Amino acid sequence: QLQASGGGLVQAGGSLRLSCAASGGTFTIKAFGWFRQSPGNAREQVAAIRSDSGPNYEDSVKGRFTISRDNTKNTAHLQMDSLKLEDTAVYYCFARYSDYTGDHTAWGKGTQVTVSS
């Protein structure tokens, strides 16, 4: 399962940090990432980081968001700097992992990020 944390309310230009921790069972994390969804908009992938490649970002957050992972703790973080009003959304972390039964995707509980003017 994934435990999501972080988020909250911040003024434009400020920073927030989201975290995602995987636990339970024996598994190998192949990728961590975050999607976000705001009212009236489709869900979009914000950032992801795979075990075999570097991070990738949605164009609007490049240079402002940084995704990282700690393989020893099965955790990932999304550092969000220079936040803009349009970053307001519910953010969902995910992890693609494999265990003895195959490949799976787990989702964390949504975390509200609100950027105010």
N, C-alpha and C positions, 0 to 999 in steps of 0.2 A: 504494500500500500504506500501511497505518497502522502506526506504531511507537508502542506503548504503553509508558509508564514510570511509575514511582512505586509506591505501595502499600507494604505491609509490615505490621509489627506495632506496635501502639500501645495504650496504656492508655486506658480509657474516659475521655472528656473531652478527649482529645488531638486532634491534627490530622494530616492527611496530604494530600498533593497528588498527583493523577494528571494525567498529560499524555498527549497524543495528537498525533502529527505525521503529516501526510499528505505523500507524496512520489511521484514517478514520473509522467511524462507531463504532458499539458496538460489541466487540468480546472478546474472551478469547484465549490467546496464550497458546498452549499446548507444543510447542517446538520451539526452535530457533536453527539454525545451519548454517554451511558453507560447501559448496562444492568448489572444485577448479578444474580447467582444464588447462592443458598446451598443446601446440601444439603436435599433434601426440599421445596424451594419452587420455584415457577415463576419464570422470569426476569422481571424487572420493569425498566421504564425508570426511571432515577433522575433524569436531567436531560437537557435538550437545548437547543440554541440554534440558531436559524435565522438565515439572512442577512437575512431580511425581517421578523423579529419578535424580540421579547425572549426571554429564557430561560423555560423552564418546568420545574417540579420535581414530583417525586412528593411527596405530602403529608407523608410521614414525614421528609423531609429539608429541607423548607422552613425557611428561617431558619438552617440549619446548613451547607448545601452551597451553593457558588457556582460556576457554570460561566461560563467566559469563553473568548473566542477571539481569536486574532491573525490577521487575514486576510492580512497581509503575509507571514506565515511558515507559513500553512496549519496552524496548531496550535490546540489547545484544551486547557484545563486545568479540572480539577474540584478546587476547594479544599474539603476536608471538615473541618469544625470540630465541636467538641462531639460527638465520635464516641461511639456507643453500641454495646453488645454486639451488638445486632441489625443493625448495619451490616456485620458480618462476612459476607463473600461474595467471590466472584470477580467482578471488575468488567471489563466489556468496553466499549471505546470503539467508536464507529461514526461513519462519515461518509457522508452522502448527497451525491453529487456528480454532475455531468454532464460529459460530454466529447462528442466528435464522434459517438460511437456511441449516445448516449442517457443515460438516468439510471441510476445504480447505487448500491449500498450496499457499503461496504467495512468490514471488521471488524478490529479490532486483537486481538492476543493477550491472553488473560485475565490480569488482575493480581489477585493475592490481597491482600485487605485483612482483617486480623485484629485485632479489638478485644478486649483482655483486661480483666478486672476488677481 
